[in-house]
Amino acid sequence: MCLAVPGKIISIDDTDPDMKMARVRFGEAIRNICIQWVDDLKTGDYIMAHVGTALSKVDEEDAEFTLDALRLMGEIDLSTDS
């Protein structure tokens, strides 16, 4: 099964027009995520990411709901960067 995880964009790097990237916070972890194929993203937006790629933009309420559900299922621990 594939799993997309919500994260919050903390910065955007659009210096390469062919590969727009963002620093995205997933709990305590921060990762570089490709946002090239999702339109109208800005710092502070939430995205659903899978394998280093943004799949879609989501609102904060939906992102928090999904993160809470994953925490309850024991599927993720966002308290550390391990």
Rosetta silent file (secondary structure, phi, psi, omega in degrees, C-alpha in Angstrom):
SEQUENCE: MCLAVPGKIISIDDTDPDMKMARVRFGEAIRNICIQWVDDLKTGDYIMAHVGTALSKVDEEDAEFTLDALRLMGEIDLSTDS
SCORE:     score description
SCORE:     0.000 S_00000001
   1 L     0.000  141.084  175.598    0.000    0.000    0.000 S_00000001
   2 L   -93.871  147.451 -178.438    1.193    3.537   -0.770 S_00000001
   3 L  -133.078  125.368  171.844    0.861    6.242    1.833 S_00000001
   4 L  -100.074  138.778 -176.409    0.867   10.002    1.322 S_00000001
   5 E  -119.154  135.915  178.655    1.641   12.060    4.401 S_00000001
   6 E   -76.645  143.193  176.794    0.637   15.681    4.977 S_00000001
   7 E  -146.571  161.650 -177.612    3.333   18.258    5.589 S_00000001
   8 E  -106.265  128.475  179.083    3.646   22.033    5.870 S_00000001
   9 E   -71.493  124.547  178.307    5.762   23.997    3.380 S_00000001
  10 E  -106.324  -20.054  173.219    8.339   26.089    5.229 S_00000001
  11 E  -161.882  156.734 -179.125   10.250   27.401    2.199 S_00000001
  12 E  -126.613  135.507  176.320   10.199   27.171   -1.585 S_00000001
  13 E  -117.344  106.565  179.696   13.167   27.037   -3.966 S_00000001
  14 L  -112.897   29.773  179.425   12.173   27.875   -7.530 S_00000001
  15 L   -69.606  -25.836  175.201   15.669   28.644   -8.845 S_00000001
  16 L  -105.478  106.709 -176.358   15.439   25.642  -11.194 S_00000001
  17 L   -63.610  -16.853  179.604   12.308   26.135  -13.350 S_00000001
  18 L   -92.213   -7.367 -178.573   12.318   22.431  -14.260 S_00000001
  19 L  -152.111   78.082  178.878   12.336   21.159  -10.663 S_00000001
  20 L   -72.111  125.873 -175.644   10.571   23.389   -8.132 S_00000001
  21 E  -120.669  159.742  176.181   11.391   22.157   -4.625 S_00000001
  22 E  -140.821  149.373  168.612   10.188   22.938   -1.108 S_00000001
  23 E   -88.641  124.597 -173.631   11.394   22.300    2.425 S_00000001
  24 E  -125.414  133.262  179.525    8.454   20.589    4.098 S_00000001
  25 E   -94.360  126.209  173.766    7.922   19.907    7.797 S_00000001
  26 E  -118.264   89.673 -173.402    6.492   16.536    8.819 S_00000001
  27 L    65.657 -121.577  177.800    6.293   16.861   12.599 S_00000001
  28 L   -86.588  -16.906 -178.082    9.911   17.308   13.693 S_00000001
  29 E   -84.188  140.896  175.240   11.303   16.033   10.383 S_00000001
  30 E  -122.637  129.735 -177.068   12.048   18.414    7.500 S_00000001
  31 E  -130.899  154.909  171.136   12.460   17.023    4.000 S_00000001
  32 E   -84.643  125.986 -176.919   13.055   18.334    0.477 S_00000001
  33 E  -127.437  135.349  175.278    9.940   17.651   -1.594 S_00000001
  34 E   -75.059  125.734  179.214    9.377   18.218   -5.306 S_00000001
  35 L  -118.129   17.784 -174.242    6.357   20.515   -5.786 S_00000001
  36 L   -54.976  -36.489 -170.063    6.781   20.975   -9.545 S_00000001
  37 L  -103.899   12.713  174.947    3.426   19.462  -10.511 S_00000001
  38 L  -116.864  122.472 -174.980    1.115   21.067   -7.935 S_00000001
  39 L   -79.623  155.364  168.828   -0.056   24.590   -8.817 S_00000001
  40 L    59.029   41.386  176.402   -0.376   27.667   -6.619 S_00000001
  41 L   -95.350  145.403  176.840    1.669   26.546   -3.614 S_00000001
  42 L  -142.321  165.679  177.139    3.184   29.026   -1.183 S_00000001
  43 L   -55.202  134.187 -178.484    4.990   28.967    2.142 S_00000001
  44 L    98.721  -16.973  177.708    2.584   27.877    4.885 S_00000001
  45 L   -72.953  157.224  174.809    0.478   25.643    2.615 S_00000001
  46 E  -105.814  141.920  178.108   -0.030   21.963    3.414 S_00000001
  47 E  -129.582  159.984  167.959    0.612   19.232    0.871 S_00000001
  48 E  -100.306  125.083 -176.361    0.198   15.491    0.653 S_00000001
  49 E  -120.966  144.534  176.923    3.597   13.969   -0.192 S_00000001
  50 E  -143.469  126.510  177.262    4.630   10.504   -1.304 S_00000001
  51 L    51.105   46.431  174.567    8.180    9.377   -2.119 S_00000001
  52 L    77.741   11.986 -177.489    9.542   12.927   -2.168 S_00000001
  53 E  -131.156  134.237  174.977    6.828   14.358   -4.422 S_00000001
  54 E   -74.360  131.201  178.864    3.841   16.554   -3.625 S_00000001
  55 E   -97.686  -35.563 -177.844    0.638   14.964   -4.878 S_00000001
  56 E  -164.202  164.156  173.869   -1.878   17.641   -3.903 S_00000001
  57 E   -93.247  140.292  176.552   -2.564   20.662   -1.755 S_00000001
  58 E  -131.803  157.149  177.694   -4.729   20.144    1.347 S_00000001
  59 L   -82.164  163.498 -175.119   -6.121   22.537    3.899 S_00000001
  60 H   -59.383  -39.779 -179.182   -4.722   22.626    7.435 S_00000001
  61 H   -61.702  -45.645  178.336   -7.805   20.980    8.952 S_00000001
  62 H   -65.488  -39.320  179.011   -7.571   17.972    6.618 S_00000001
  63 H   -61.857  -47.373 -179.409   -3.813   17.713    7.183 S_00000001
  64 H   -65.212  -38.728  177.368   -4.214   17.691   10.977 S_00000001
  65 H   -59.570  -46.677 -179.428   -7.077   15.170   10.777 S_00000001
  66 H   -64.771  -44.196  178.709   -4.905   12.802    8.714 S_00000001
  67 H   -61.998  -41.933  177.808   -1.896   13.217   11.007 S_00000001
  68 H   -61.795  -42.564  179.306   -4.049   12.537   14.077 S_00000001
  69 H   -63.274  -43.349  178.802   -5.473    9.394   12.458 S_00000001
  70 H   -64.167  -38.855  177.607   -1.991    8.123   11.570 S_00000001
  71 H   -63.079  -44.927 -179.218   -0.782    8.787   15.120 S_00000001
  72 H   -63.064  -35.344  179.260   -3.753    6.890   16.589 S_00000001
  73 H   -77.302   -9.472 -178.052   -3.092    3.915   14.307 S_00000001
  74 L    75.109   15.689 -177.670    0.524    3.904   15.414 S_00000001
  75 L   -77.881  -27.729 -179.093    1.609    4.232   11.801 S_00000001
  76 L  -138.822  153.550  172.024    3.814    7.269   12.357 S_00000001
  77 L  -128.324  105.955 -176.965    5.719    8.952   15.127 S_00000001
  78 L   -94.489   16.863 -177.991    6.292   12.583   14.258 S_00000001
  79 L   -85.902  -14.599 -179.450    8.040   13.402   17.507 S_00000001
  80 L  -134.151  167.341  177.967   11.570   12.704   16.213 S_00000001
  81 L  -107.419   62.321 -177.154   13.627   13.035   13.038 S_00000001
  82 L  -108.217    0.000    0.000   14.723    9.427   12.775 S_00000001
